[in-house]
Amino acid sequence: MFEVTYIYHDCFLITTPDCALLFDFWKDPAVRDGELPEFLRTLRADIPLYVFVSHFHKDHFNKVIFSWVDVHPDIHFIISKDTARHAGYLLRDESLYRGPKPDVSLVSVLRPGDSFADEKMTVRAFGSTDVGNSYAITLMESGLTIFHAGDLNCWAWRDESTSEEIAAAEQAFENELRPLVEAFPKLDIAMFPVDSRIGSGYADGASRFVRAIRVKHFFPMHFELADTPEQLAQRKRDAIDFKAYAASEGQYIALTSRGDCFSEEDKKNDEAESKFNPVLTREYFLSAGETNAEREISLPLLTSKLIDIATEHANHLEIGNPFMPNNHTGWVLSRLTIEMKQYPTVDSHYKISTWIESCNRHFSERAFSIEDEAGNPLGYARSIWMVLDTVTHANAGLDSLNVREEFIGGRECPPIKRQGKHLTIVSPEEADSATGRFLVADSQPEKYTFKYSDLDAYRHVNTVRYVSLLMNRFSLQEHDEYRVGRLELSFLHEGQYGKTLDILRAPIKAENEDSRGYAFQLRREEDKQPILFSRLWLDKRDSPIPTL
């Protein structure tokens, strides 16, 4: 049980039955300078107060906090090294300063990588893309995990910076985020900057943060800096609008006025009613490093995003791999159809939503929609999943999972047709001896041997690798003139490490003269056993991509 109260700018007070935590106090707009903040006057005296300072900037640190040792009977300060240097005259016994000084035993100074622990909590200091620290705290009694970012953010001022400066800002943020993700893949509470002063892409850092870390309760901050009341109102609206980037699981809480409060106890009943959301939506930002040669999202990356959000939603519904009845079963993809009218382009935001369309004893059918930032449809996808027994490599069935009726539906079915039956493809020299319905490949099969980087957690070949192999059967010029309008994947057998493939491609009928259609069969070289059948249609681009 906890309560989060917004004070101002980056300052939040978090209270629990065992302790209170205050972050980056600058000022309390509800009181005049020199007066004691109201939250301090009303704070329970029987619990310890921990006061955190991420860095010395004036909008994050006010030396008045050190005078509170005479107000609260049990107080401890956790500050950054740069703050300690900046306020050294307050912390050194030999200084000539005669104002309020804390006992140095009440002050812990941390650099990134340092930690603090007592009987109430453990604190780990992480880095920042500005100065000082960000802090991750774990409370001993409840296990609650809390993160305050300080000035950690992707400070990419896109409207006034060069592409090199933007790339450097993005890289700096990813470098600081990486160790945090490794240590805290999930957080109960996160306070993170959503500051529209930096212009377009202002929420990029926060959106990257919530994509990398599963945050149960996300609180925006750092939006109070403005020159006019109108500008301030817009900053707050921008912070509230970040909800579009956050998960659809009730994670986003925008506290924007002094004294706004979120209480886990108050929300408990509401959360119980909406615990399982039948539709999960995620918003993404497409950076230059994620695009293909045509500056669009690559089809392998889009496939990966679809699998990721499907996995996350299954886990949210408590029917994902962590909830399987034993340690040798898990969800695997059986069929996937992707149909796109347009693709997200570089430096744009896009959204993916997913929901379970239908379910029976053997398979689950899951649908997806892909939309631009404004909610306009770009495309849809439909997939079929099975539970695989990784020992017998057979369909284990869905009977052991608690797939409840309220999990099904939530959106209309995507307006794309289901896959047809797969066909056999033979090489040109095999055509004379082939029987039944078959297609003849347009060339000799291409060979590919599966290697370590092709494998997934089940030690069979990753779906994304198959998509990459299909994309590589077309030349750069073909990709520049055409884009994939529809892709069908049908998995027949598992691809395995060390096995060599024949990749066969045969032309098929397209819907119009500006399109091209192809069927693919990936089969084992040693015994010609089919592993994957695919159909793929290419739509002619309105204007070809110029060759550089």
Summary of the structure (lengths in Angstrom):
residues: 548
radius of gyration: 27.8
end to end distance: 58.6
largest distance: 99.7
contacts: 1721
relative contact order: 0.07
helix: 25%
strand: 33%
